[in-house]
Amino acid sequence: MAVFLLITFYFREGGQGKGFIFEKSPINYRMYFKVLAESFDRIEKASSRLAMTDLLAELFKKADSDEIARVVYLCQGQLAPPYKGIEVGMGERFAEEAIAKAAGYSKEEVRRAYKKKGDLGLVAEELLKKKKQRSLFSSELTMEKVFRNLMKIATSGGKGSQQLKIKLLAELLNSASPMEARYLIRIPLGNLRLGIGDPTMMDAFAINLLSEAKRNKKLVKDVEASLKEKKPEKRKEEFDRKLRLGVREMIEDKYNVHSDLGYLAEKLRKHGLKGLNKIGIRPGIPIRPTLAERLPTAKEIIKKLGRCEVEAKYDGFRLAVHKDGKKVTIFSRRQENVTEMFPEIVEAAKKQIKAGDAIFEGEALAVNEETSEYYPFQVTIQRKRKYDIGKMAKEFPLKLFAFDLLYANGKNLMQLPFRERRKRLRKLIGRGKTIVLTDAIVTDSVDEMLLFFNESVEKGLEGTIAKDLNARYIAGARKFAWIKLKRSYRGELSDTIDTVVIGFFKGRGQRARFGLGALLTAVYDEREDSFKSIAKVGTGMSEEMLKELHKMLSKIREAKKPAGVDSDLKPDVWVEPKYVIEVNADEITRSPVHTAGKGKGKAGLALRFPRMVKIRQDKKPEQATTVKEIEGMFKKQKHVRVGG
Ligand code: AMP
């Protein structure tokens, strides 16, 4: 009993002690939400990515194996892995009502406070501090209770559900401290924004596995063999760093084929490093897509790959189709479950795929059945919708051009060379009009590649993708297994760049009407899990687009520079890094203004004459072009004439 009280006290105090009491305990303790809120508060104030990662690792240590998955999801403002599509999604008006109810203020008072502060989380915190009517039954909130109520908010719908949602949130606020209230409001509004991306999460998991890794003879031997440093103190430091990186890589390898951080955390918590062996590819769980490198000419591609497969590059949606018996699930490139949007592909997969279970990938686009012409992307994109799906499917039916096979009949095929996977893919697709193989040739001739490229472009396609015949499927990375060659125009970079909008400038003159003159955009730094500024984009947008962008961006305004954003330029309005836009430019130049690629005495990199091409709804911010890619393109530029 004494032990029980001691530990209860320990957690009520926020669980600041050593994790081992908790780890060894046979009793199933429940984490208080306070522990989570205090960690969030410290993470918000953390001055560096490293400090943030340590704080996260500490938090994860405090959760037991039954609850760690939930803690992991909540850290990213979610209730489940993104592929499950569960969003708390509460409107601001309802959150205001819940605050009013819980804090004993009128809705108008809450709204006024919101106008002043610009953040309902802070409003809830402040008003609860001044709470007029103390609730009689306030009790310490458990993480479990918070999770349960938020889940109910996320999943209840229909008549009367709004009142229920307000009640559920107010109930939580009633038992919450002011600081807890800050997060209880931000989560359902989708405003948590601690700036914790997947890489930081995995780093934190790795930190907690270090002591076990040090006992793993094989790992230790591998790391020691790779050490270059001679001085003993430095050697120890390097050893720790390399071991952590090694563990992180092992975790990422699994995340690539089983994209669910909560599930991973649970397995690691239960079984330590051995838990990784229990994680594998499974139909119904998304796999991170392999990515294409770029080279500017056919000659360089052949030099790099030798004999390779050259495929037409279609400009549509990349879809991963998972067939599990009669059940078909389709994931987008962002790993959202988009099954409902593409009924004809679901039907075709059931009919055409000759395997009990399979995971394959392809690009879907609208094709004019009468003329067999490909519709432009602007037409295909209309199929990404939640309403009128049946009608649009009739009007603009999609074809899925399949290009890779990852799994079939219970077997993971990712390790097989591409030529073998392609052979099996061809056999797997039965007759039908909807699922077909991509157009392709196999060649080692530059001329043949160019001829095929030109034919593809003439058909209205984007260009070609060359594929290494011997490469395994490399999930979640670019490693020259695929190399794209795109249409290019004189005076432009040979490929567009996908940037993330981090803010906007209001604009003067004509543009003032739209409230938006230019976008401040960034690229993604994978190592630092942050977004670094690269260009101010003010051209290429139609009036319609300006209006649309202004509307979209106004909803995700931030009062200050968001966590995870690195920019010396200050826009009129900061926004959450959420939207990816494709940008064309003349070249990449050094510039003191931007932060991408800045460091070691070098100025940053910037896009010269950037112009907007389109919004890339299929990409998550972390899937934007990376700093590393920009650096690669910048180097290439020096000896290859840009845009030639
Ligand atoms: P990018 O988005 O420009 O880096 O080009 C890579 C994308 O091209 C992939 O993610 C697919 O969505 C798309 N794609 C179109 N055709 C093919 C193909 N034949 N093989 C692989 N990817 C393709």
Boltz pocket constraint, residues with backbone or C-beta under 6 A from the ligand:
constraints:
  - pocket:
      binder: B
      contacts: [[A, 290], [A, 292], [A, 311], [A, 312], [A, 313], [A, 314], [A, 315], [A, 316], [A, 317], [A, 318], [A, 362], [A, 363], [A, 401], [A, 403], [A, 438], [A, 439], [A, 465], [A, 484]]
      max_distance: 6.0
